């Protein structure tokens, strides 16, 4: 009966590829045609053992930032580079309220090697939105990403333990130094006891300079978190002090 229902639904609402908009025969996940799926870039080793920034060649090692203890987390990993079609789907999610691509991104992420690198957390914490922006958007994209990518730990997600204490300027319009200043002391905790001695997995949409994630991690670290790991769907890869980033094209 289910297969007949699915076929009837696909007939009424034909599914399309999220990458090229080609018609798909079925609405089964992922909603990418074979060509787009085979060309979907994933971030692979060699990369920084801490922050996950990829290198062109060599073995895994610490990047310059992590050698100087630049970040407050223990591990950070991102699945895809921030480029189409992933960037298009994330932008539509955040700024248009379009959840169409979320199920596919979550399905791909949940079965990826990237997810397997995290230790089992005691608590999953989505990066919070300021209350005014949350009301305007209607949902927190970090929360729905956490729910979609970590279904096995869904009951460990707590969207109320970390919150923003003030509104901040959108990070996309700022330089790296301005981003850090913009977010200074912008986060706090509702209950320190939920964090002390716990393994925390922090979740957000995009790792750009790492300023947002790092400021959240500082707050969690001051509360006594035992270990902090970070997951983002995508990462902005630019040429920096650690050298050009490597993006490997892989069939998922």
Buried (B, 14 or more C-beta within 10 A) or exposed (E): EEEEEEEEEBEEEEBBBBBEEBEBEEBEEBBBBEEBBEBBBBBBBBBBBBBBBBBEEEEEBBBEBBEEEEBBBBBBBBBBBBEEBBBBBBBBBBEEEEBEBBBBBBBBBBEBEBBEEBEEBBBBBBBBBBEEBBEEBEEBBBBBBBBBBBEEBEEBBBBEBBBBEEEBEEBEEBEEEEBBEBBEEBBBBEEBEBBEEBBBBBBBBBBBBBBBBBBBBBBBBEBEBEBBBBBBBBBBBEEBEBBEBBBEEEEB
